[in-house]
Amino acid sequence: MANTHNLFISHSWTYGDAYDKLCNLLDNRVYFYYRNYSVPKNDPIHTNGTDKQLQEAITNKIRLCHVILIMAGKYSTYSKWINKEIVIANEAFISPKPIIGIMPWGSQQVSSVVRTHSTELVGWNTESIVAAIRRNSKA
């Protein structure tokens, strides 16, 4: 029986198409099973609107995850919430959560923040992404 990996996919809603494409890659990978604990634009976390409440809700989602995936496009460097999710993954738990940075398809520019904080940085390739998840997951 294959393991099921609990994933949090950190992404910018502005670049939701990359999130959708990544989920599609993982969904279509044979013999790879995962639960998605992300916060997609079409299913946001409902709080009373304070940053503190949203951060607590995201922390609770990340708590359940084995691995954090982050789109490593340049925009990630400037995203308030992606940066907060990196801090949560690294500092909110007894053991930091592994972060896998995923380089954008066909791009040479990678977020310096994601590069610095990634346990592993991989290309936009299904097999590279799945292999990195398996290497870094404690599922």
Residue, then its C-alpha position, 0 to 999 in steps of 0.5 A: m500500500a502506497n503512503t498518502h502524503n499530506l501536502f500544503i501547497s503555498h501559492s499566490w492567488t494571483y498566480g492560481d493557474a500554476y497552483d491548478k497545474l501543479c495539482n493536476l500533475l499530482d492528481n494524474r501521477v499514478y501510484f502517488y496519493y496525497r491530501n491537499y491542505s492548501v488554501p485555494k482561491n475557490d475555498p478560502i479560510h473563513t475568519n473574522g478577517t484579522d491577519k492573526q486569525l488567518q495565520e492561526a488557521i494556516t498554522n493548523k493546516i500546515r500542522l497536519c502536513h508532511v511537506i510544504l510545496i512552494m512555487a518558486g517564482k520571483y513573485s514569491t519573494y514579495s508575497k506577504w502570505i508565502n513569506k508567513e507560511i515559510v516562517i510557520a513551516n520553519e518555526a511553529f513546530i518542534s521540528p521544521k516542516p520540509i519545504i520543497g521549492i518548485m521552479p517555474w516552468g521555463s524560468q531561470q529566475v527563482s525567488s531568493v526567499v524560497r531558494t534560501h528556505s527550501t529543503e530541496l529545490v526541484g524543476w517543474n517536472t512531475e517525477s522530480i516533484v514526486a521524488a522530492i516529496r517522497r524523500n522529504s515526507k514522513a508519511 
